[in-house]
Amino acid sequence: MQLRYSFRLYPDAGQRIALAKAFGCARVVFNDCVRAREDARTAGRPFPKAGELSKKLITQAKQTAERAWLGEVSAVVLQQSLRDAETAYKNFFASLKGTRKGPKAGSPRFKSRKDARQSIRFTANARWKITDGGRLELPKVGAVKVKWSRALPAIPTSVTVVKDAAGRFFASFVVDTDPAADAGRMPESDRSIGIDLGLTHFAVLSTGEKIDSPRFLRRAEKKLKKAQKNLSRKQKGSRNREKARLRVARAHAKVTDARKEFHHQLSTRLISENQGIAVESLSVTGLARTKLAKSVHDAGWSQFVNMLEYKAARYGRTLIRIGRFEPTSQTCSTCGAVDGPKPLDVREWTCTACGTVHDRDHNAAINVRTAAGLAATACGAPVRPEPVLAQREETGSHGFPTEARAA
């Protein structure tokens, strides 16, 4: 399985300039590729192939006065930018044909130097390395200081340098891990649980444990509002506006990092303590169109469930998703009688068949586990999760958006 380990970078002034050049050159090559493809489509010609584009947009372009500065950065960065454009077109055409899972992918767009996120990728043939002093040495950039929060389990196959909207730099390493060794790290367990996700409590477990929702965005709203108000008063294009924009971006990044850290810690604990986990599939997109949209996005259910999914695949656990239309909140977990729908303000109810008083969320969590076919003390579900590629590691990670299929 491939995992992505990310660490904070602290480049000096000269290295920041070199990275800015690399970001710009990669962006130009990507845009030139999109422009060449669009010109061919408009003229009714076949799309130029990758080898032809590489020769024209990189090798020959370096010999011209207009693109001579492409030689100031590593050629691997430019080649990887072309590969990103190829991947974007493949995803777009696969989405048009209906062979690609997930939301539809749009046609590749031109990148801007004002985009919130900039990135470049170095593969093994770029001859990057980690020095004995613990720095990351990149070609034509230099040895960049790295804040190592944990050790890499194996030799990385590639590294992606990312600059986020808050102006922070990160190094994202892709590492191939041994599934058998990973599974051996987890303690053996015969427990299984059901999880009911919500807004009053972030999660209620079938064991009766209730995990409070931290509500990171709600708690930071006052500070975010003040920063955004300050940004709106600055003149467009001014340096003060850029400083204000960075303050807003850093405030949002702090919220994102705190939420992701909470999800990592909770998902790792649940995976280590239980062999089988059952969750309900939620329509987050639909709920995000309601008046609860801000609270739904603040909870981050999709991110949490995705973490459970890849960690279960990595450590040999079982994760089962049940259908969202399963009447978990209407069914008595004691006798199985369906008592009908109930408004959201009803948090406790009494079963009319057996007289059992239920906590709404705890009862739903038990029903989630039962619907998934998991026993209370052992996991007997014949489900084998599919491997998940290039995901983030567990706790202690600095937050930045994971790249789609960058490995």
Secondary structure, DSSP 4 states (H G I P E B T S, - for coil): -EEEEEEEEE--HHHHHHHHHHHHHHHHHHHHHHHHHHHHHHHTPPPPPHHHHHIIIIITGGGSSSSGGGGGS-HHHHHHHHHHHHHHHHHHHHHHHT-S-SSPPPPP----TT-S-EEEEEEGGG--EE-TTS-EEETTTEEEEEE-SS--SS--SEEEEEE-TTS-EEEEEEEE--HHHHHHHSPP---EEEEEE-SSEEEEETTS-EEE---HHHHHHHHHHHHHHHHHTSPTTSHHHHHHHHHHHHHHHHHHHHHHHHHHHHHHHHHHH-SEEEEE---HHHHTTSTTHHHHHHHTHHHHHHHHHHHHHHHT-EEEEE-TTS-TTTB-TTT--B-----TT--EEE-TTT--EEEHHHHHHHHHHHHTT--SS-------PPP--SEE-STTPPP-PPPTT--
